Amino acid sequence: MAKIVLRNGTDGARTKIITVLKNELQQAILYTTASVTAGNTLTNLQIQSNSSDGTTRKRTLQFTSSSTVFQTQNNVGQTNDNLITLFYLRNGRNVNKIILGKEDGTGFYVGAYITFPTITPTQDTAHYIREIKIEVLDQA
């Protein structure tokens, strides 16, 4: 979980920040150890070459109704697995980040990314991320 702390913030400011995050960070890709830069656009070839499963598939994020927390929710009963943060790892394809962004007409806009310790799968397997959460807090 990430936290953004506002100095002299108000609920109005927090709500606006979360609204922007939910608008800009609509999809997720589990990505290899290749470098990525927030603000850049990835082509389908870059995604296919560096995604955890070697495809251009993106997960569409579903959000909780909170207006002051960016928090994904999953319905594991979904028949469309692109609506669940369930990723596929290919044997030997190391991953260490989840990229958040959205389609921008020319590719996939990288709005943010979260780095974590490298996962080195020894077989093809599924990897479930329970939630992605960013809280916006007022400085006390």
QUINORPE-V87101 format. One record per backbone hydrogen bond with DSSP energy under -0.5 kcal/mol. NH is the residue of the N-H (numbers start at 1). CO is the residue of the C=O. E is the energy in kcal/mol with one decimal. If there is no record, write none. Layout:
BEGIN
nh = {NH,NH}
co = {CO,CO}
e = {E,E}
END
This chain:
BEGIN
nh = {2,4,6,6,8,9,14,15,16,17,18,19,20,21,22,23,24,25,26,26,27,28,29,31,31,32,33,39,40,42,47,48,49,50,51,52,54,59,60,61,61,64,70,71,72,73,76,78,81,83,84,86,86,87,87,89,90,92,93,94,95,96,97,98,99,100,101,102,104,108,109,109,110,111,111,112,114,116,119,120,121,125,127,129,130,134,135,136,137,137,139}
co = {133,135,4,137,6,6,10,11,12,13,14,15,16,17,18,19,20,21,24,101,101,59,99,29,97,50,94,110,37,108,43,44,45,46,47,30,51,28,82,26,59,71,134,69,132,62,74,75,79,80,81,81,84,85,127,125,52,121,90,92,119,31,31,114,29,112,27,109,107,42,102,107,40,100,109,100,98,96,95,118,119,89,87,85,128,70,2,68,4,135,6}
e = {-2.3,-3.1,-0.5,-3.4,-0.6,-0.6,-2.5,-2.7,-1.9,-2.3,-2.4,-2.4,-2.2,-2.5,-2.8,-1.6,-2.7,-2.6,-0.5,-1.0,-2.7,-2.3,-1.9,-0.6,-3.1,-2.7,-0.7,-3.7,-1.9,-2.9,-2.2,-2.9,-2.3,-1.3,-2.3,-2.5,-0.7,-2.9,-2.9,-3.0,-0.5,-2.6,-2.9,-1.0,-2.1,-2.6,-0.6,-2.5,-0.8,-1.9,-1.3,-0.6,-2.5,-0.6,-3.1,-3.7,-1.6,-2.8,-2.5,-1.0,-2.0,-1.6,-1.3,-2.3,-3.1,-3.0,-2.0,-1.4,-2.5,-2.8,-3.0,-0.6,-3.0,-1.7,-1.0,-2.1,-2.4,-2.5,-3.1,-0.5,-0.6,-2.3,-3.3,-2.8,-0.6,-2.8,-2.4,-1.3,-3.2,-0.6,-3.1}
END
